[in-house]
């Protein structure tokens, strides 16, 4: 799914480079699929050091902890979260 959406975005924008970041960037199969897709489209997949491909979960948890620490709390009913 991600590879297909990314291919459409490259086709639409004609971008010469693709940067894959976040936790998903550590997925070797996805990297290979995107590399092949970029080669077919004349674009370049720019690799990122795995040390910088971390999941956002730790960042979100830290932000939540800091907000709680200073008393900034959002009621669940006001959070805008929708269960899938």
C-alpha positions as CSV (number, residue, x, y, z in Angstrom):
1,X,0.0,0.0,0.0
2,X,2.7,2.5,1.0
3,X,4.7,1.8,-2.1
4,X,1.7,2.3,-4.4
5,X,0.8,5.6,-2.8
6,X,4.4,6.8,-2.9
7,X,4.6,5.9,-6.6
8,X,1.5,8.0,-7.3
9,X,3.0,10.9,-5.4
10,X,6.3,10.6,-7.4
11,X,4.4,10.5,-10.7
12,X,2.3,13.5,-9.7
13,X,5.2,15.6,-8.4
14,X,8.0,14.3,-10.7
15,X,10.3,14.6,-7.7
16,X,13.8,13.5,-8.4
17,X,14.4,12.1,-4.9
18,X,12.5,10.1,-2.3
19,X,13.4,10.2,1.4
20,X,12.0,7.4,3.5
21,X,12.1,8.2,7.2
22,X,10.5,7.1,10.5
23,X,10.2,3.5,11.9
24,X,9.0,2.2,8.5
25,X,12.3,3.2,6.9
26,X,13.9,0.2,8.7
27,X,11.8,-2.2,6.7
28,X,14.3,-3.8,4.3
29,X,11.6,-5.2,2.0
30,X,9.9,-1.8,1.7
31,X,13.3,-0.2,1.0
32,X,13.9,-2.6,-1.8
33,X,10.4,-2.1,-3.3
34,X,10.9,1.7,-3.2
35,X,14.4,1.5,-4.6
36,X,13.1,-0.5,-7.6
37,X,10.2,1.8,-8.1
38,X,12.5,4.9,-8.0
39,X,14.9,3.3,-10.5
40,X,11.9,2.6,-12.9
41,X,10.8,6.3,-12.5
42,X,14.3,7.9,-12.8
43,X,14.2,9.0,-9.2
44,X,16.7,8.3,-6.4
45,X,15.9,6.7,-3.0
46,X,18.0,8.6,-0.5
47,X,19.0,6.2,2.4
48,X,18.9,7.4,6.0
49,X,21.1,6.1,8.8
50,X,19.0,3.7,10.8
51,X,19.8,5.6,14.0
52,X,17.5,8.3,12.7
53,X,14.7,6.0,11.6
54,X,13.0,5.7,15.0
55,X,9.3,5.3,15.7
56,X,7.4,8.4,16.7
57,X,6.0,6.5,19.7
58,X,8.8,7.6,22.1
59,X,8.5,11.2,21.0
60,X,4.7,11.2,21.5
61,X,5.1,9.5,24.9
62,X,7.7,12.1,26.0
63,X,5.4,15.0,24.9
64,X,2.5,13.5,26.8
65,X,4.6,13.1,29.9
66,X,5.8,16.7,29.7
67,X,2.2,17.9,29.3
68,X,1.0,15.8,32.2
69,X,3.9,17.1,34.4
70,X,2.7,20.7,34.0
71,X,-1.0,19.8,34.4
72,X,-2.0,20.2,30.8
73,X,-4.5,17.4,30.4
74,X,-7.0,16.7,27.6
75,X,-10.1,14.7,28.4
76,X,-10.4,11.6,26.2
77,X,-13.8,12.9,24.9
78,X,-12.0,16.0,23.6
79,X,-9.0,14.3,22.1
80,X,-10.4,13.6,18.7
81,X,-9.2,10.0,18.7
82,X,-11.3,7.5,16.7
83,X,-10.8,3.8,17.2
84,X,-10.5,1.9,14.0
